[in-house]
Amino acid sequence: MSRQRAVYEWICRRLQRDESLGHPSADLESLRSVIRPCDVLLVSGHSTVDRTLKVIGDSRYARAVLYVGRLHDVADPALRALLADYTPCEPDTQLVIDARLERGLIVEPLSALEGRQMRVCRAQGLSDSEAQDVMRYAISRIGAGGGQSWGALGLLGMMPWRWLPLLWRTRIYRRWAGELIKALSGTVVADAFSFVQFPVMPLVKEDGSGARLLRLQPRAVTAADFDHSPYFEIIKAPFQLTEIPKGVDAVPWKGNQGALAPERQRHLSLVEPANGNQK
């Protein structure tokens, strides 16, 4: 490995080092039974890159990640073989298409998102065949942004985004975001839905010679665009705390017991299999 490459990867690791500091994280075990192939997972991390992307998009979420599912959820045998080559895994391993600074767009297990807050966005009215085409496009883009991009590191690590007005942030991001930053933020995922003519941004009716529906398609998309899209159903994932955050008091629950019914049911579903294994 060349010295330049080694320095580049060291900077990438520094910018992507997650510092959760006890923040709530999604309950991944509960989430596994909720999500479906072709769902979009909005991820809120606490690395320098994630914090920067959240500031740029003015959102609680940094990245949009596409959930692929298990290998058998991909209908095309050639694509299944391709995924298995990218990420050798067990048949029941749940996979997502995410991105890393040093590697670009990648396939990795859902468990790699452990410890992060997440929200599920589900395309409304998307047929099974269209969902397969969305995943086909996204899989074909694996590796995008994989080359060295010092410009991307500069934009994410040195640009004073927090001090810029929101309009300036949006314009700079959409004008200068290269292939790597687009892969990180979720533009490739939006492109995959555009491939099947499914909009992320709202449709606009234009009057003139005749009424037309125009699909807005910016050069770069943020996680907030999926969160605000009227065409995606929002599913909030249950979350859990590994410890009580500093400055927060914890007291016994004495409120409406009905509000805890789903939580108790979820807890029992996780505990009972464990008790059954001990018999």
Backbone torsions as a table, in degrees:
resi	resn	phi	psi	omega
1	MET	NA	132.3	-179.6
2	SER	-70.5	158.6	-180.0
3	ARG	-62.3	-38.6	-179.9
4	GLN	-62.7	-42.9	179.0
5	ARG	-64.5	-39.9	-179.8
6	ALA	-63.7	-41.1	178.2
7	VAL	-65.3	-42.0	180.0
8	TYR	-60.2	-46.6	-178.2
9	GLU	-68.6	-33.5	177.1
10	TRP	-63.9	-43.5	177.8
11	ILE	-63.6	-41.2	178.8
12	CYS	-60.2	-43.7	179.5
13	ARG	-63.3	-39.9	178.8
14	ARG	-63.5	-44.6	-177.6
15	LEU	-69.9	-24.3	-176.3
16	GLN	-103.0	3.9	180.0
17	ARG	-67.7	120.2	-174.6
18	ASP	-85.3	133.4	179.4
19	GLU	-126.0	82.5	-172.5
20	SER	-72.0	-34.0	176.0
21	LEU	55.5	37.1	174.7
22	GLY	78.6	13.2	178.8
23	HIS	-67.6	154.2	177.9
24	PRO	-59.1	143.0	177.9
25	SER	-127.1	157.0	179.8
26	ALA	-66.2	141.5	175.3
27	ASP	-77.9	97.1	-171.5
28	LEU	-64.2	-34.6	-179.1
29	GLU	-65.1	-39.3	177.1
30	SER	-71.0	-36.4	-177.7
31	LEU	-65.6	-32.1	-177.2
32	ARG	-58.3	-33.7	-177.0
33	SER	-87.9	-6.1	-176.5
34	VAL	-99.0	-40.6	-171.9
35	ILE	-75.8	154.1	178.9
36	ARG	-125.8	156.4	176.0
37	PRO	-54.5	136.9	179.6
38	CYS	84.6	4.6	170.9
39	ASP	-70.8	150.4	175.8
40	VAL	-103.0	125.1	177.9
41	LEU	-101.0	121.0	173.9
42	LEU	-88.9	123.7	-171.9
43	VAL	-112.5	131.3	176.8
44	SER	-113.2	99.2	177.8
45	GLY	-96.3	-178.8	-177.3
46	HIS	-129.1	22.8	174.1
47	SER	-83.0	171.3	178.0
48	THR	-59.8	-42.5	179.6
49	VAL	-62.9	-46.1	-178.8
50	ASP	-64.2	-41.6	179.3
51	ARG	-64.1	-38.1	179.0
52	THR	-65.5	-45.0	179.8
53	LEU	-64.2	-33.9	176.9
54	LYS	-67.6	-37.3	177.8
55	VAL	-67.6	-43.1	-179.4
56	ILE	-60.6	-44.6	-177.6
57	GLY	-87.9	-2.0	-177.8
58	ASP	51.1	54.0	-172.5
59	SER	-142.7	160.0	173.0
60	ARG	-76.1	-12.8	-174.4
61	TYR	-115.5	143.4	-174.0
62	ALA	-97.6	-43.1	-170.1
63	ARG	-132.3	153.3	172.8
64	ALA	-110.2	121.1	-175.8
65	VAL	-116.9	137.4	-179.9
66	LEU	-94.3	126.5	177.1
67	TYR	-86.4	123.3	-178.0
68	VAL	-92.8	-35.5	-176.2
69	GLY	98.6	-158.3	177.5
70	ARG	-87.2	167.5	-176.5
71	LEU	-57.5	-38.8	-177.6
72	HIS	-72.6	-10.5	176.2
73	ASP	-76.8	-13.9	177.6
74	VAL	-92.9	118.2	-172.2
75	ALA	-71.0	-36.6	-175.0
76	ASP	-77.1	118.2	-179.8
77	PRO	-59.2	-35.9	179.8
78	ALA	-64.5	-39.8	178.4
79	LEU	-69.0	-36.4	176.6
80	ARG	-61.5	-43.6	179.1
81	ALA	-64.5	-37.8	179.5
82	LEU	-64.9	-43.8	178.0
83	LEU	-62.8	-41.0	179.6
84	ALA	-64.1	-33.3	176.8
85	ASP	-70.2	-40.7	180.0
86	TYR	-65.4	-45.0	-175.9
87	THR	-136.9	90.5	177.1
88	PRO	-56.0	125.6	-175.0
89	CYS	-156.1	169.9	175.4
90	GLU	-73.9	155.1	-178.6
91	PRO	-58.3	-28.1	-177.3
92	ASP	-95.8	8.5	177.9
93	THR	-72.3	128.7	178.2
94	GLN	-85.6	131.3	-171.3
95	LEU	-116.7	150.4	173.9
96	VAL	-132.1	157.1	172.7
97	ILE	-104.5	113.2	-176.3
98	ASP	-125.2	-168.0	179.6
99	ALA	-145.4	151.5	175.7
100	ARG	-133.0	149.1	-177.7
101	LEU	-57.6	-42.9	-173.9
102	GLU	-85.6	-11.0	-174.7
103	ARG	-126.4	-12.1	-175.9
104	GLY	75.1	-147.3	-177.5
105	LEU	-74.0	130.1	-175.4
106	ILE	-136.8	167.6	170.0
107	VAL	-109.9	133.9	178.6
108	GLU	-149.1	163.2	178.9
109	PRO	-66.3	151.4	175.8
110	LEU	-57.8	-30.9	-178.9
111	SER	-61.9	-17.8	178.0
112	ALA	-66.9	-16.2	179.2
113	LEU	-93.8	10.5	178.5
114	GLU	-55.5	137.1	175.9
115	GLY	88.4	5.5	-179.1
116	ARG	-114.9	151.1	172.9
117	GLN	-73.6	142.7	-179.2
118	MET	-142.9	155.2	173.4
119	ARG	-137.1	139.6	-178.2
120	VAL	-98.0	129.5	173.8
121	CYS	-115.2	122.4	-176.0
122	ARG	-116.9	123.0	-179.8
123	ALA	-63.0	128.5	-177.9
124	GLN	-84.2	130.4	175.6
125	GLY	75.7	15.3	179.3
126	LEU	-80.3	125.7	-179.7
127	SER	-75.3	165.2	179.8
128	ASP	-62.1	-41.3	-179.2
129	SER	-67.0	-37.8	177.4
130	GLU	-66.7	-39.2	177.6
131	ALA	-61.5	-40.2	177.6
132	GLN	-64.3	-38.0	178.6
133	ASP	-68.2	-36.2	176.1
134	VAL	-61.1	-46.8	-179.4
135	MET	-67.6	-35.4	178.0
136	ARG	-60.8	-44.5	179.3
137	TYR	-63.7	-46.7	-177.9
138	ALA	-62.6	-41.4	179.3
139	ILE	-64.8	-36.0	179.5
140	SER	-66.3	-19.3	-178.3
141	ARG	-95.4	3.1	179.4
142	ILE	-59.1	133.2	-176.2
143	GLY	100.2	-12.5	-179.9
144	ALA	-60.3	135.2	-178.9
145	GLY	77.5	15.7	-175.1
146	GLY	-77.4	-13.0	178.9
147	GLY	-78.9	168.2	177.3
148	GLN	-65.4	135.4	178.2
149	SER	-138.5	89.7	179.0
150	TRP	-66.8	-28.9	176.9
151	GLY	-62.2	-40.7	178.5
152	ALA	-64.8	-41.0	178.4
153	LEU	-63.0	-38.9	178.9
154	GLY	-65.3	-44.1	-179.5
155	LEU	-64.5	-38.6	-175.7
156	LEU	-84.2	-29.9	-173.4
157	GLY	-104.9	-19.1	-173.2
158	MET	-122.7	-18.7	-178.4
159	MET	-71.8	130.2	-179.2
160	PRO	-78.5	64.3	-174.4
161	TRP	-58.3	-38.8	-173.8
162	ARG	-63.1	-25.5	-176.0
163	TRP	-93.5	-1.3	-179.7
164	LEU	-94.5	146.4	172.9
165	PRO	-60.0	150.7	-176.0
166	LEU	-56.7	-40.7	-179.0
167	LEU	-62.2	-40.3	178.4
168	TRP	-65.9	-41.4	179.5
169	ARG	-58.4	-48.0	-177.4
170	THR	-61.8	-44.6	-177.8
171	ARG	-66.9	-44.0	179.6
172	ILE	-63.7	-44.5	-178.8
173	TYR	-61.6	-48.1	-177.0
174	ARG	-72.5	-21.1	179.0
175	ARG	-86.1	-38.0	-170.6
176	TRP	-111.6	-5.9	179.3
177	ALA	-63.6	121.8	178.4
178	GLY	-88.4	-170.3	-175.4
179	GLU	-61.5	-38.0	-177.7
180	LEU	-68.0	-47.1	-179.2
181	ILE	-65.8	-35.8	177.0
182	LYS	-63.9	-38.5	177.6
183	ALA	-65.9	-39.5	-179.1
184	LEU	-65.8	-43.8	-171.2
185	SER	-80.4	-26.6	179.4
186	GLY	121.4	9.1	179.5
187	THR	-63.2	-36.4	178.7
188	VAL	-63.3	-37.4	177.4
189	VAL	-64.3	-42.6	177.2
190	ALA	-63.6	-39.0	177.7
191	ASP	-62.6	-34.5	179.5
192	ALA	-64.8	-38.7	176.9
193	PHE	-72.7	-34.8	176.7
194	SER	-64.1	-28.2	180.0
195	PHE	-59.8	-30.9	178.7
196	VAL	-104.6	19.2	178.1
197	GLN	60.3	35.8	174.5
198	PHE	-104.0	121.9	-173.5
199	PRO	-80.7	146.7	168.8
200	VAL	-100.3	-48.2	175.0
201	MET	-82.6	157.6	-176.6
202	PRO	-62.1	155.0	173.6
203	LEU	-85.7	141.4	-177.9
204	VAL	-118.5	128.5	177.3
205	LYS	-90.0	123.6	-177.7
206	GLU	-106.8	127.6	177.6
207	ASP	-99.7	139.2	179.9
208	GLY	179.0	-113.6	174.5
209	SER	-69.0	-19.2	178.7
210	GLY	179.3	155.3	-179.3
211	ALA	-70.9	131.8	177.7
212	ARG	-134.3	150.6	173.6
213	LEU	-99.7	124.3	-179.6
214	LEU	-110.7	131.1	178.8
215	ARG	-94.6	115.5	-180.0
216	LEU	-69.4	133.3	-177.6
217	GLN	-142.6	86.5	179.2
218	PRO	-68.0	162.3	-179.6
219	ARG	-64.8	-31.8	-179.5
220	ALA	-138.9	139.0	-176.6
221	VAL	-114.5	147.2	176.4
222	THR	-112.8	169.7	177.4
223	ALA	-60.3	-31.9	179.9
224	ALA	-62.5	-30.7	179.8
225	ASP	-63.8	-38.3	175.6
226	PHE	-70.7	-40.3	-177.9
227	ASP	-63.0	-36.6	-177.2
228	HIS	-93.0	-9.2	-175.4
229	SER	-63.0	132.8	177.6
230	PRO	-75.2	-6.2	-175.4
231	TYR	-100.7	2.0	178.5
232	PHE	-120.5	129.9	175.8
233	GLU	-79.0	135.9	-179.3
234	ILE	-95.2	127.0	177.1
235	ILE	-122.6	113.4	-177.7
236	LYS	-83.5	127.1	-177.9
237	ALA	-80.9	140.7	172.7
238	PRO	-59.6	146.6	179.1
239	PHE	-124.8	164.5	-179.9
240	GLN	-139.7	156.4	177.5
241	LEU	-115.2	133.0	175.2
242	THR	-81.6	-22.4	177.4
243	GLU	-156.9	159.6	179.6
244	ILE	-77.6	122.8	-178.3
245	PRO	-61.5	152.0	177.3
246	LYS	-64.2	139.9	178.9
247	GLY	83.8	5.5	-179.6
248	VAL	-119.0	129.0	177.0
249	ASP	-89.7	147.6	177.8
250	ALA	-123.9	121.4	-178.0
251	VAL	-127.0	155.9	178.6
252	PRO	-60.2	143.7	-179.1
253	TRP	-77.8	124.9	178.5
254	LYS	-127.0	17.1	-176.4
255	GLY	-92.1	-154.2	-178.1
256	ASN	-59.1	116.6	-178.0
257	GLN	-69.3	-25.8	179.4
258	GLY	-63.7	-28.6	-179.5
259	ALA	-67.0	-24.4	-178.1
260	LEU	-92.1	-3.4	-177.1
261	ALA	-56.8	-48.9	178.6
262	PRO	-62.2	-35.7	-179.0
263	GLU	-67.6	-41.8	179.1
264	ARG	-66.1	-41.2	178.9
265	GLN	-62.3	-40.9	179.2
266	ARG	-65.4	-40.3	179.7
267	HIS	-64.3	-42.5	179.9
268	LEU	-64.2	-38.3	-179.1
269	SER	-65.6	-26.4	179.6
270	LEU	-86.4	-31.5	-176.0
271	VAL	-82.3	-40.5	-174.9
272	GLU	-58.6	-44.1	177.4
273	PRO	-59.7	-37.3	179.8
274	ALA	-64.9	-42.6	178.3
275	ASN	-65.8	-36.5	179.6
276	GLY	-65.1	-32.6	-179.8
277	ASN	-72.4	-20.1	-177.3
278	GLN	-84.8	-14.9	-178.3
279	LYS	-73.3	NA	NA
